[in-house]
């Protein structure tokens, strides 16, 4: 019998990027799809029937047989069974290698242009992590690197830009930082928010640290709350990189690595930091470090103006109500976050499989 064809994440993301006709079929239970999925995929819950070897699992599914079908599940095993079953029904099928766990590394981009600089938004569509490259006069800064460093180097080369430095908004708990590796590979300076727990060399970012890039400035603003060392970055008074402090539809969670009293302290700090950001120009563009939804391959920037962000209901509350409300809405803590934080503090994850450690949706925002 002919072997079932498989497709890896890079090939699938390239097919989506170029608009190749393809149907992507999610066979997982609806509860898993609600957590995260591949953009524009079709959901058909066949998982339990496939587990029970029910050959009628897809009897009510009717798709265009002239278009290839890629099946996926959580880890890439049951999707092989699905692809084989659909093949017997006349479909041209592929199974996604590694499933949604491997898809967490898939990415796409969007760009915003200004007269003196450009900002490229790198989006891990499989996790919602957002990182950035700022380019001015052929100099570049990368912020919150979360992808394979080859991705950033590809864009540096395409823009004929030299990497001046790599910076971060905070110590991340949902993805492994690629900042240290990227800086070392490109002989660039590594700047991180000051943190006594970091166990490798870096240059500290303090409140009002200024980075000169081409003929623009990138200024650090201390925004403690989500983490004690959190920073936001004001790019030439046009763009505000808010890390996990402020999202376009919510705010950061203040509970990670904190007991109940520590959570209240961090929530109070978060409120004060948000007031600091909300005092900036209403028309400044807000670019956060995460989004809570899978990201389409649409080249549309995930952003908002500060004016629009101010309408978030949480931001209408006074300090006491804000603290009480945000603590009452703390979402479930994602798996492995303590291990990820520890690896990011060490600056070395050569002994682990990033796909296994990073798998799962981020849960950084509260709205």
Helices and strands as residue ranges (DSSP letters): E 5-7, H 9-18, E 23-26, H 30-35, E 42-43, H 47-51, E 69-72, H 78-88, E 93-96, H 99-103, E 108-113, E 118-124, E 129-136, E 139-143, H 149-158, E 162-167, H 179-185, E 189-193, E 203-205, E 210-213, E 216-222, E 231-235, E 239-243, E 251-252, H 260-278, E 285-288, E 304-305, H 306-309, G 313-316, H 319-328, H 337-346, H 354-358, E 365-366
